[in-house]
Amino acid sequence: LPPHQRAKILAEFTPAERAAMVHAWPVWARADQLPPPGEWNTWLILAGRGWGKSRTGAEWVRAQVKAKRCGRLAIVARTAADVRDVIVEGESGILAISPKGERPMWEPSRRRLTWPTTGAQATTYSAEEPDQLRGPQHDGAWADEIAAWRYADAWDQLRFGLRLGDHPRVVVTTTPRPTKIIRDLM
């Protein structure tokens, strides 16, 4: 809807309803920013700057946790700084898009996000250290900027660890780059 029509509709809401609408991602997202239907394992979001990849990945994680589909997530970015600065603390990151009552506790020293509402945990990893991903098990994952990962082994180890739950899934958000991982995903 155009902004003036949205404003007119929102004016009819109570303050609590308006506050809740701010965090209603399916209302604000474009259709291509919502998960595809069906039984997929990997959702590849291959798009340029400004598309909303980080927001989409963060909202997907939030939705998985809220629906209790995931309780042990892996969040992997190119570097530890990227995980912190973009994925967790960024303006479209998990902390920023989460409503106060659902906001996870961030423990940087443990590389862990813990949601108070469900007890779900997400462990953050740097793709620069693929061995961190050896052993841990997860039921969902977000892999960010995979086209810039130096070590393909990080992707392999992440996939090997997706073995919890009935149907572990991973969302991959990245800018285009003709790497082997991207070609394989496509």
PyMOL CGO cylinders between C-alpha atoms (Angstrom):
from pymol import cmd
from pymol.cgo import CYLINDER

trace = [
    CYLINDER, 0.00, 0.00, 0.00, 1.13, 3.58, -0.53, 0.3, 1, 1, 1, 1, 1, 1,
    CYLINDER, 1.13, 3.58, -0.53, 2.34, 5.31, 2.65, 0.3, 1, 1, 1, 1, 1, 1,
    CYLINDER, 2.34, 5.31, 2.65, -0.77, 7.51, 3.01, 0.3, 1, 1, 1, 1, 1, 1,
    CYLINDER, -0.77, 7.51, 3.01, -3.07, 4.46, 2.87, 0.3, 1, 1, 1, 1, 1, 1,
    CYLINDER, -3.07, 4.46, 2.87, -0.93, 2.61, 5.41, 0.3, 1, 1, 1, 1, 1, 1,
    CYLINDER, -0.93, 2.61, 5.41, -1.00, 5.63, 7.73, 0.3, 1, 1, 1, 1, 1, 1,
    CYLINDER, -1.00, 5.63, 7.73, -4.80, 5.82, 7.47, 0.3, 1, 1, 1, 1, 1, 1,
    CYLINDER, -4.80, 5.82, 7.47, -5.18, 2.13, 8.37, 0.3, 1, 1, 1, 1, 1, 1,
    CYLINDER, -5.18, 2.13, 8.37, -2.64, 2.32, 11.21, 0.3, 1, 1, 1, 1, 1, 1,
    CYLINDER, -2.64, 2.32, 11.21, -4.44, 5.35, 12.68, 0.3, 1, 1, 1, 1, 1, 1,
    CYLINDER, -4.44, 5.35, 12.68, -7.40, 3.07, 13.40, 0.3, 1, 1, 1, 1, 1, 1,
    CYLINDER, -7.40, 3.07, 13.40, -5.25, 0.71, 15.51, 0.3, 1, 1, 1, 1, 1, 1,
    CYLINDER, -5.25, 0.71, 15.51, -4.75, 0.99, 19.25, 0.3, 1, 1, 1, 1, 1, 1,
    CYLINDER, -4.75, 0.99, 19.25, -1.24, 2.01, 20.39, 0.3, 1, 1, 1, 1, 1, 1,
    CYLINDER, -1.24, 2.01, 20.39, -0.52, -1.61, 21.37, 0.3, 1, 1, 1, 1, 1, 1,
    CYLINDER, -0.52, -1.61, 21.37, -1.68, -2.87, 17.97, 0.3, 1, 1, 1, 1, 1, 1,
    CYLINDER, -1.68, -2.87, 17.97, 0.48, -0.25, 16.20, 0.3, 1, 1, 1, 1, 1, 1,
    CYLINDER, 0.48, -0.25, 16.20, 3.49, -1.28, 18.28, 0.3, 1, 1, 1, 1, 1, 1,
    CYLINDER, 3.49, -1.28, 18.28, 2.92, -4.93, 17.37, 0.3, 1, 1, 1, 1, 1, 1,
    CYLINDER, 2.92, -4.93, 17.37, 2.60, -4.05, 13.67, 0.3, 1, 1, 1, 1, 1, 1,
    CYLINDER, 2.60, -4.05, 13.67, 6.12, -2.64, 13.62, 0.3, 1, 1, 1, 1, 1, 1,
    CYLINDER, 6.12, -2.64, 13.62, 7.39, -6.19, 14.13, 0.3, 1, 1, 1, 1, 1, 1,
    CYLINDER, 7.39, -6.19, 14.13, 4.91, -7.96, 11.82, 0.3, 1, 1, 1, 1, 1, 1,
    CYLINDER, 4.91, -7.96, 11.82, 7.41, -8.87, 9.10, 0.3, 1, 1, 1, 1, 1, 1,
    CYLINDER, 7.41, -8.87, 9.10, 4.94, -10.69, 6.82, 0.3, 1, 1, 1, 1, 1, 1,
    CYLINDER, 4.94, -10.69, 6.82, 2.98, -7.42, 6.60, 0.3, 1, 1, 1, 1, 1, 1,
    CYLINDER, 2.98, -7.42, 6.60, 5.97, -5.27, 5.62, 0.3, 1, 1, 1, 1, 1, 1,
    CYLINDER, 5.97, -5.27, 5.62, 8.10, -7.72, 3.64, 0.3, 1, 1, 1, 1, 1, 1,
    CYLINDER, 8.10, -7.72, 3.64, 8.03, -8.07, -0.11, 0.3, 1, 1, 1, 1, 1, 1,
    CYLINDER, 8.03, -8.07, -0.11, 6.85, -11.45, -1.35, 0.3, 1, 1, 1, 1, 1, 1,
    CYLINDER, 6.85, -11.45, -1.35, 10.41, -12.44, -2.30, 0.3, 1, 1, 1, 1, 1, 1,
    CYLINDER, 10.41, -12.44, -2.30, 11.55, -11.75, 1.27, 0.3, 1, 1, 1, 1, 1, 1,
    CYLINDER, 11.55, -11.75, 1.27, 9.27, -14.43, 2.70, 0.3, 1, 1, 1, 1, 1, 1,
    CYLINDER, 9.27, -14.43, 2.70, 10.32, -18.09, 2.81, 0.3, 1, 1, 1, 1, 1, 1,
    CYLINDER, 10.32, -18.09, 2.81, 9.36, -20.13, -0.21, 0.3, 1, 1, 1, 1, 1, 1,
    CYLINDER, 9.36, -20.13, -0.21, 6.51, -22.59, 0.26, 0.3, 1, 1, 1, 1, 1, 1,
    CYLINDER, 6.51, -22.59, 0.26, 7.06, -26.31, 0.42, 0.3, 1, 1, 1, 1, 1, 1,
    CYLINDER, 7.06, -26.31, 0.42, 9.62, -28.66, 1.85, 0.3, 1, 1, 1, 1, 1, 1,
    CYLINDER, 9.62, -28.66, 1.85, 12.90, -26.96, 1.01, 0.3, 1, 1, 1, 1, 1, 1,
    CYLINDER, 12.90, -26.96, 1.01, 16.24, -27.51, 2.75, 0.3, 1, 1, 1, 1, 1, 1,
    CYLINDER, 16.24, -27.51, 2.75, 18.23, -24.49, 1.58, 0.3, 1, 1, 1, 1, 1, 1,
    CYLINDER, 18.23, -24.49, 1.58, 16.81, -21.07, 0.72, 0.3, 1, 1, 1, 1, 1, 1,
    CYLINDER, 16.81, -21.07, 0.72, 19.36, -19.11, -1.31, 0.3, 1, 1, 1, 1, 1, 1,
    CYLINDER, 19.36, -19.11, -1.31, 18.87, -15.35, -1.30, 0.3, 1, 1, 1, 1, 1, 1,
    CYLINDER, 18.87, -15.35, -1.30, 21.25, -14.08, -3.96, 0.3, 1, 1, 1, 1, 1, 1,
    CYLINDER, 21.25, -14.08, -3.96, 20.80, -10.31, -4.25, 0.3, 1, 1, 1, 1, 1, 1,
    CYLINDER, 20.80, -10.31, -4.25, 22.63, -7.02, -4.39, 0.3, 1, 1, 1, 1, 1, 1,
    CYLINDER, 22.63, -7.02, -4.39, 23.18, -4.36, -1.77, 0.3, 1, 1, 1, 1, 1, 1,
    CYLINDER, 23.18, -4.36, -1.77, 20.05, -2.80, -0.32, 0.3, 1, 1, 1, 1, 1, 1,
    CYLINDER, 20.05, -2.80, -0.32, 17.77, -5.75, -1.14, 0.3, 1, 1, 1, 1, 1, 1,
    CYLINDER, 17.77, -5.75, -1.14, 17.17, -6.55, 2.54, 0.3, 1, 1, 1, 1, 1, 1,
    CYLINDER, 17.17, -6.55, 2.54, 19.14, -9.79, 2.86, 0.3, 1, 1, 1, 1, 1, 1,
    CYLINDER, 19.14, -9.79, 2.86, 20.21, -9.16, 6.46, 0.3, 1, 1, 1, 1, 1, 1,
    CYLINDER, 20.21, -9.16, 6.46, 16.71, -8.18, 7.54, 0.3, 1, 1, 1, 1, 1, 1,
    CYLINDER, 16.71, -8.18, 7.54, 15.25, -11.21, 5.78, 0.3, 1, 1, 1, 1, 1, 1,
    CYLINDER, 15.25, -11.21, 5.78, 17.74, -13.57, 7.42, 0.3, 1, 1, 1, 1, 1, 1,
    CYLINDER, 17.74, -13.57, 7.42, 17.17, -12.05, 10.86, 0.3, 1, 1, 1, 1, 1, 1,
    CYLINDER, 17.17, -12.05, 10.86, 13.39, -12.24, 10.45, 0.3, 1, 1, 1, 1, 1, 1,
    CYLINDER, 13.39, -12.24, 10.45, 13.63, -15.86, 9.31, 0.3, 1, 1, 1, 1, 1, 1,
    CYLINDER, 13.63, -15.86, 9.31, 15.62, -16.74, 12.45, 0.3, 1, 1, 1, 1, 1, 1,
    CYLINDER, 15.62, -16.74, 12.45, 13.12, -14.86, 14.65, 0.3, 1, 1, 1, 1, 1, 1,
    CYLINDER, 13.12, -14.86, 14.65, 10.18, -16.68, 13.02, 0.3, 1, 1, 1, 1, 1, 1,
    CYLINDER, 10.18, -16.68, 13.02, 11.83, -20.09, 13.49, 0.3, 1, 1, 1, 1, 1, 1,
    CYLINDER, 11.83, -20.09, 13.49, 12.45, -19.41, 17.16, 0.3, 1, 1, 1, 1, 1, 1,
    CYLINDER, 12.45, -19.41, 17.16, 9.00, -17.93, 17.79, 0.3, 1, 1, 1, 1, 1, 1,
    CYLINDER, 9.00, -17.93, 17.79, 7.27, -20.92, 16.14, 0.3, 1, 1, 1, 1, 1, 1,
    CYLINDER, 7.27, -20.92, 16.14, 9.54, -23.30, 18.10, 0.3, 1, 1, 1, 1, 1, 1,
    CYLINDER, 9.54, -23.30, 18.10, 10.75, -24.91, 14.87, 0.3, 1, 1, 1, 1, 1, 1,
    CYLINDER, 10.75, -24.91, 14.87, 14.36, -24.29, 15.89, 0.3, 1, 1, 1, 1, 1, 1,
    CYLINDER, 14.36, -24.29, 15.89, 15.96, -24.53, 19.30, 0.3, 1, 1, 1, 1, 1, 1,
    CYLINDER, 15.96, -24.53, 19.30, 19.64, -24.85, 18.32, 0.3, 1, 1, 1, 1, 1, 1,
    CYLINDER, 19.64, -24.85, 18.32, 20.66, -22.57, 15.48, 0.3, 1, 1, 1, 1, 1, 1,
    CYLINDER, 20.66, -22.57, 15.48, 23.99, -21.88, 13.82, 0.3, 1, 1, 1, 1, 1, 1,
    CYLINDER, 23.99, -21.88, 13.82, 24.66, -18.39, 12.50, 0.3, 1, 1, 1, 1, 1, 1,
    CYLINDER, 24.66, -18.39, 12.50, 27.71, -18.15, 10.29, 0.3, 1, 1, 1, 1, 1, 1,
    CYLINDER, 27.71, -18.15, 10.29, 29.21, -15.10, 8.63, 0.3, 1, 1, 1, 1, 1, 1,
    CYLINDER, 29.21, -15.10, 8.63, 32.50, -14.43, 6.88, 0.3, 1, 1, 1, 1, 1, 1,
    CYLINDER, 32.50, -14.43, 6.88, 34.22, -13.16, 10.04, 0.3, 1, 1, 1, 1, 1, 1,
    CYLINDER, 34.22, -13.16, 10.04, 33.45, -12.89, 13.74, 0.3, 1, 1, 1, 1, 1, 1,
    CYLINDER, 33.45, -12.89, 13.74, 33.21, -9.10, 13.29, 0.3, 1, 1, 1, 1, 1, 1,
    CYLINDER, 33.21, -9.10, 13.29, 30.60, -9.58, 10.54, 0.3, 1, 1, 1, 1, 1, 1,
    CYLINDER, 30.60, -9.58, 10.54, 28.54, -11.80, 12.84, 0.3, 1, 1, 1, 1, 1, 1,
    CYLINDER, 28.54, -11.80, 12.84, 28.64, -9.19, 15.60, 0.3, 1, 1, 1, 1, 1, 1,
    CYLINDER, 28.64, -9.19, 15.60, 28.35, -6.01, 13.53, 0.3, 1, 1, 1, 1, 1, 1,
    CYLINDER, 28.35, -6.01, 13.53, 25.80, -7.14, 10.94, 0.3, 1, 1, 1, 1, 1, 1,
    CYLINDER, 25.80, -7.14, 10.94, 23.95, -10.27, 12.02, 0.3, 1, 1, 1, 1, 1, 1,
    CYLINDER, 23.95, -10.27, 12.02, 23.53, -9.61, 15.74, 0.3, 1, 1, 1, 1, 1, 1,
    CYLINDER, 23.53, -9.61, 15.74, 24.03, -5.88, 16.44, 0.3, 1, 1, 1, 1, 1, 1,
    CYLINDER, 24.03, -5.88, 16.44, 23.44, -4.37, 12.99, 0.3, 1, 1, 1, 1, 1, 1,
    CYLINDER, 23.44, -4.37, 12.99, 20.54, -2.07, 12.19, 0.3, 1, 1, 1, 1, 1, 1,
    CYLINDER, 20.54, -2.07, 12.19, 18.80, -4.99, 10.44, 0.3, 1, 1, 1, 1, 1, 1,
    CYLINDER, 18.80, -4.99, 10.44, 20.27, -7.57, 12.79, 0.3, 1, 1, 1, 1, 1, 1,
    CYLINDER, 20.27, -7.57, 12.79, 18.55, -9.90, 15.20, 0.3, 1, 1, 1, 1, 1, 1,
    CYLINDER, 18.55, -9.90, 15.20, 18.62, -7.56, 18.21, 0.3, 1, 1, 1, 1, 1, 1,
    CYLINDER, 18.62, -7.56, 18.21, 17.26, -4.60, 16.24, 0.3, 1, 1, 1, 1, 1, 1,
    CYLINDER, 17.26, -4.60, 16.24, 14.34, -6.43, 14.64, 0.3, 1, 1, 1, 1, 1, 1,
    CYLINDER, 14.34, -6.43, 14.64, 13.20, -8.24, 17.77, 0.3, 1, 1, 1, 1, 1, 1,
    CYLINDER, 13.20, -8.24, 17.77, 10.40, -6.83, 19.93, 0.3, 1, 1, 1, 1, 1, 1,
    CYLINDER, 10.40, -6.83, 19.93, 11.48, -6.11, 23.52, 0.3, 1, 1, 1, 1, 1, 1,
    CYLINDER, 11.48, -6.11, 23.52, 9.65, -9.10, 24.96, 0.3, 1, 1, 1, 1, 1, 1,
    CYLINDER, 9.65, -9.10, 24.96, 11.21, -11.46, 22.40, 0.3, 1, 1, 1, 1, 1, 1,
    CYLINDER, 11.21, -11.46, 22.40, 14.71, -9.99, 22.20, 0.3, 1, 1, 1, 1, 1, 1,
    CYLINDER, 14.71, -9.99, 22.20, 17.41, -12.59, 22.79, 0.3, 1, 1, 1, 1, 1, 1,
    CYLINDER, 17.41, -12.59, 22.79, 20.18, -12.12, 25.31, 0.3, 1, 1, 1, 1, 1, 1,
    CYLINDER, 20.18, -12.12, 25.31, 23.51, -11.67, 23.51, 0.3, 1, 1, 1, 1, 1, 1,
    CYLINDER, 23.51, -11.67, 23.51, 26.60, -13.13, 25.18, 0.3, 1, 1, 1, 1, 1, 1,
    CYLINDER, 26.60, -13.13, 25.18, 29.49, -12.14, 22.88, 0.3, 1, 1, 1, 1, 1, 1,
    CYLINDER, 29.49, -12.14, 22.88, 32.11, -14.04, 24.91, 0.3, 1, 1, 1, 1, 1, 1,
    CYLINDER, 32.11, -14.04, 24.91, 30.12, -17.26, 24.43, 0.3, 1, 1, 1, 1, 1, 1,
    CYLINDER, 30.12, -17.26, 24.43, 29.12, -16.38, 20.85, 0.3, 1, 1, 1, 1, 1, 1,
    CYLINDER, 29.12, -16.38, 20.85, 25.54, -17.10, 21.87, 0.3, 1, 1, 1, 1, 1, 1,
    CYLINDER, 25.54, -17.10, 21.87, 22.07, -15.64, 21.56, 0.3, 1, 1, 1, 1, 1, 1,
    CYLINDER, 22.07, -15.64, 21.56, 19.43, -17.03, 23.93, 0.3, 1, 1, 1, 1, 1, 1,
    CYLINDER, 19.43, -17.03, 23.93, 15.73, -16.27, 23.55, 0.3, 1, 1, 1, 1, 1, 1,
    CYLINDER, 15.73, -16.27, 23.55, 13.94, -15.84, 26.88, 0.3, 1, 1, 1, 1, 1, 1,
    CYLINDER, 13.94, -15.84, 26.88, 10.55, -16.80, 25.45, 0.3, 1, 1, 1, 1, 1, 1,
    CYLINDER, 10.55, -16.80, 25.45, 11.50, -20.26, 24.13, 0.3, 1, 1, 1, 1, 1, 1,
    CYLINDER, 11.50, -20.26, 24.13, 14.95, -21.03, 25.49, 0.3, 1, 1, 1, 1, 1, 1,
    CYLINDER, 14.95, -21.03, 25.49, 16.23, -21.38, 21.91, 0.3, 1, 1, 1, 1, 1, 1,
    CYLINDER, 16.23, -21.38, 21.91, 19.91, -20.70, 21.38, 0.3, 1, 1, 1, 1, 1, 1,
    CYLINDER, 19.91, -20.70, 21.38, 21.90, -19.59, 18.38, 0.3, 1, 1, 1, 1, 1, 1,
    CYLINDER, 21.90, -19.59, 18.38, 25.63, -20.02, 18.34, 0.3, 1, 1, 1, 1, 1, 1,
    CYLINDER, 25.63, -20.02, 18.34, 27.60, -17.70, 16.09, 0.3, 1, 1, 1, 1, 1, 1,
    CYLINDER, 27.60, -17.70, 16.09, 30.52, -18.84, 13.99, 0.3, 1, 1, 1, 1, 1, 1,
    CYLINDER, 30.52, -18.84, 13.99, 33.13, -17.30, 11.74, 0.3, 1, 1, 1, 1, 1, 1,
    CYLINDER, 33.13, -17.30, 11.74, 33.58, -18.96, 8.36, 0.3, 1, 1, 1, 1, 1, 1,
    CYLINDER, 33.58, -18.96, 8.36, 37.27, -18.12, 8.83, 0.3, 1, 1, 1, 1, 1, 1,
    CYLINDER, 37.27, -18.12, 8.83, 37.39, -20.94, 11.40, 0.3, 1, 1, 1, 1, 1, 1,
    CYLINDER, 37.39, -20.94, 11.40, 35.64, -23.96, 9.84, 0.3, 1, 1, 1, 1, 1, 1,
    CYLINDER, 35.64, -23.96, 9.84, 36.78, -26.26, 12.64, 0.3, 1, 1, 1, 1, 1, 1,
    CYLINDER, 36.78, -26.26, 12.64, 34.42, -24.42, 15.03, 0.3, 1, 1, 1, 1, 1, 1,
    CYLINDER, 34.42, -24.42, 15.03, 31.61, -26.09, 13.11, 0.3, 1, 1, 1, 1, 1, 1,
    CYLINDER, 31.61, -26.09, 13.11, 32.96, -29.62, 13.57, 0.3, 1, 1, 1, 1, 1, 1,
    CYLINDER, 32.96, -29.62, 13.57, 30.83, -31.45, 16.09, 0.3, 1, 1, 1, 1, 1, 1,
    CYLINDER, 30.83, -31.45, 16.09, 28.04, -29.03, 17.06, 0.3, 1, 1, 1, 1, 1, 1,
    CYLINDER, 28.04, -29.03, 17.06, 24.55, -30.03, 15.96, 0.3, 1, 1, 1, 1, 1, 1,
    CYLINDER, 24.55, -30.03, 15.96, 21.82, -27.66, 14.85, 0.3, 1, 1, 1, 1, 1, 1,
    CYLINDER, 21.82, -27.66, 14.85, 18.22, -27.70, 13.65, 0.3, 1, 1, 1, 1, 1, 1,
    CYLINDER, 18.22, -27.70, 13.65, 18.49, -24.51, 11.62, 0.3, 1, 1, 1, 1, 1, 1,
    CYLINDER, 18.49, -24.51, 11.62, 21.11, -22.14, 10.28, 0.3, 1, 1, 1, 1, 1, 1,
    CYLINDER, 21.11, -22.14, 10.28, 21.72, -18.78, 8.66, 0.3, 1, 1, 1, 1, 1, 1,
    CYLINDER, 21.72, -18.78, 8.66, 24.79, -18.51, 6.42, 0.3, 1, 1, 1, 1, 1, 1,
    CYLINDER, 24.79, -18.51, 6.42, 25.58, -14.90, 5.51, 0.3, 1, 1, 1, 1, 1, 1,
    CYLINDER, 25.58, -14.90, 5.51, 27.72, -13.69, 2.60, 0.3, 1, 1, 1, 1, 1, 1,
    CYLINDER, 27.72, -13.69, 2.60, 28.76, -17.23, 1.72, 0.3, 1, 1, 1, 1, 1, 1,
    CYLINDER, 28.76, -17.23, 1.72, 30.14, -16.02, -1.62, 0.3, 1, 1, 1, 1, 1, 1,
    CYLINDER, 30.14, -16.02, -1.62, 32.89, -14.24, 0.34, 0.3, 1, 1, 1, 1, 1, 1,
    CYLINDER, 32.89, -14.24, 0.34, 33.83, -17.21, 2.56, 0.3, 1, 1, 1, 1, 1, 1,
    CYLINDER, 33.83, -17.21, 2.56, 37.47, -18.12, 2.14, 0.3, 1, 1, 1, 1, 1, 1,
    CYLINDER, 37.47, -18.12, 2.14, 37.05, -21.78, 3.13, 0.3, 1, 1, 1, 1, 1, 1,
    CYLINDER, 37.05, -21.78, 3.13, 34.47, -24.02, 1.43, 0.3, 1, 1, 1, 1, 1, 1,
    CYLINDER, 34.47, -24.02, 1.43, 34.96, -26.41, 4.35, 0.3, 1, 1, 1, 1, 1, 1,
    CYLINDER, 34.96, -26.41, 4.35, 32.94, -24.04, 6.55, 0.3, 1, 1, 1, 1, 1, 1,
    CYLINDER, 32.94, -24.04, 6.55, 29.88, -24.68, 4.37, 0.3, 1, 1, 1, 1, 1, 1,
    CYLINDER, 29.88, -24.68, 4.37, 30.50, -28.43, 4.41, 0.3, 1, 1, 1, 1, 1, 1,
    CYLINDER, 30.50, -28.43, 4.41, 30.87, -28.52, 8.20, 0.3, 1, 1, 1, 1, 1, 1,
    CYLINDER, 30.87, -28.52, 8.20, 27.74, -26.39, 8.67, 0.3, 1, 1, 1, 1, 1, 1,
    CYLINDER, 27.74, -26.39, 8.67, 25.70, -28.80, 6.55, 0.3, 1, 1, 1, 1, 1, 1,
    CYLINDER, 25.70, -28.80, 6.55, 27.11, -31.85, 8.39, 0.3, 1, 1, 1, 1, 1, 1,
    CYLINDER, 27.11, -31.85, 8.39, 25.93, -30.29, 11.67, 0.3, 1, 1, 1, 1, 1, 1,
    CYLINDER, 25.93, -30.29, 11.67, 22.34, -29.77, 10.47, 0.3, 1, 1, 1, 1, 1, 1,
    CYLINDER, 22.34, -29.77, 10.47, 21.06, -33.00, 11.93, 0.3, 1, 1, 1, 1, 1, 1,
    CYLINDER, 21.06, -33.00, 11.93, 18.66, -32.08, 14.73, 0.3, 1, 1, 1, 1, 1, 1,
    CYLINDER, 18.66, -32.08, 14.73, 14.90, -32.02, 14.46, 0.3, 1, 1, 1, 1, 1, 1,
    CYLINDER, 14.90, -32.02, 14.46, 12.60, -33.33, 11.77, 0.3, 1, 1, 1, 1, 1, 1,
    CYLINDER, 12.60, -33.33, 11.77, 13.61, -30.99, 8.96, 0.3, 1, 1, 1, 1, 1, 1,
    CYLINDER, 13.61, -30.99, 8.96, 16.65, -28.78, 9.51, 0.3, 1, 1, 1, 1, 1, 1,
    CYLINDER, 16.65, -28.78, 9.51, 16.85, -25.82, 7.15, 0.3, 1, 1, 1, 1, 1, 1,
    CYLINDER, 16.85, -25.82, 7.15, 19.36, -23.17, 6.24, 0.3, 1, 1, 1, 1, 1, 1,
    CYLINDER, 19.36, -23.17, 6.24, 18.85, -19.72, 4.77, 0.3, 1, 1, 1, 1, 1, 1,
    CYLINDER, 18.85, -19.72, 4.77, 21.79, -18.38, 2.77, 0.3, 1, 1, 1, 1, 1, 1,
    CYLINDER, 21.79, -18.38, 2.77, 22.01, -14.62, 2.22, 0.3, 1, 1, 1, 1, 1, 1,
    CYLINDER, 22.01, -14.62, 2.22, 24.72, -13.36, -0.10, 0.3, 1, 1, 1, 1, 1, 1,
    CYLINDER, 24.72, -13.36, -0.10, 25.63, -10.94, -2.82, 0.3, 1, 1, 1, 1, 1, 1,
    CYLINDER, 25.63, -10.94, -2.82, 26.33, -12.54, -6.20, 0.3, 1, 1, 1, 1, 1, 1,
    CYLINDER, 26.33, -12.54, -6.20, 29.81, -13.83, -6.93, 0.3, 1, 1, 1, 1, 1, 1,
    CYLINDER, 29.81, -13.83, -6.93, 30.75, -16.71, -9.25, 0.3, 1, 1, 1, 1, 1, 1,
    CYLINDER, 30.75, -16.71, -9.25, 32.19, -19.02, -6.61, 0.3, 1, 1, 1, 1, 1, 1,
    CYLINDER, 32.19, -19.02, -6.61, 31.91, -22.81, -6.61, 0.3, 1, 1, 1, 1, 1, 1,
    CYLINDER, 31.91, -22.81, -6.61, 29.61, -22.78, -3.55, 0.3, 1, 1, 1, 1, 1, 1,
    CYLINDER, 29.61, -22.78, -3.55, 27.21, -20.36, -5.26, 0.3, 1, 1, 1, 1, 1, 1,
    CYLINDER, 27.21, -20.36, -5.26, 27.25, -22.34, -8.51, 0.3, 1, 1, 1, 1, 1, 1,
    CYLINDER, 27.25, -22.34, -8.51, 26.53, -25.54, -6.54, 0.3, 1, 1, 1, 1, 1, 1,
    CYLINDER, 26.53, -25.54, -6.54, 23.69, -23.90, -4.60, 0.3, 1, 1, 1, 1, 1, 1,
    CYLINDER, 23.69, -23.90, -4.60, 22.11, -22.59, -7.77, 0.3, 1, 1, 1, 1, 1, 1,
]
cmd.load_cgo(trace, "trace")
